[in-house]
């Protein structure tokens, strides 16, 4: 494969895809089937992600079965009740109004797992978590490719990983990294929903960047 240099137009396009990527929630998905070739493109993007020691430690379970989705949704509801109780006053009221998942609304769910290697992995001997981080990179690739294909994707983090593993009959050594809802949407919002709802304010780049070391405490 020859060396590739990207044009400024292509660079701006990538920035635009990242800018308009959204975590899509359950009140915005359409009951419309997603073609297999679209899912294949999203999964191919996942496998093009960087991975520690080229270990490619990701595995995917595609969930179309409605009974299986219902079991996952039940796990979400149980965990969501616990999560709601952690917030106080206005935050709890706002939280209760959020539709945080589209498990049963979307035609396809994808569970993304980290599969640990049985042998030492180059670059992972000290930072064991690098394997899991590699799978997160795969999820980000999926998100960007889905957006480029005008497909919505939502990451459901409010589930019990062990419950999901049991429902999906995962090997015991595998670790659930992400449970994703995939589907066409009514609209892509012009900004992140939680930002628009003033749940949190956007952090500036300068607020997150330090030079050489963290600042000394006063």
Secondary structure as GFF3:
##gff-version 3
##sequence-region A 1 218
A	DSSP	alpha_helix	8	19	.	.	.	ID=ss1
A	DSSP	alpha_helix	36	47	.	.	.	ID=ss2
A	DSSP	three_ten_helix	52	54	.	.	.	ID=ss3
A	DSSP	beta_strand	58	63	.	.	.	ID=ss4
A	DSSP	alpha_helix	66	84	.	.	.	ID=ss5
A	DSSP	alpha_helix	89	97	.	.	.	ID=ss6
A	DSSP	beta_strand	108	114	.	.	.	ID=ss7
A	DSSP	alpha_helix	130	148	.	.	.	ID=ss8
A	DSSP	beta_strand	152	155	.	.	.	ID=ss9
A	DSSP	alpha_helix	161	167	.	.	.	ID=ss10
A	DSSP	beta_strand	175	183	.	.	.	ID=ss11
A	DSSP	alpha_helix	193	196	.	.	.	ID=ss12
A	DSSP	alpha_helix	205	208	.	.	.	ID=ss13
###
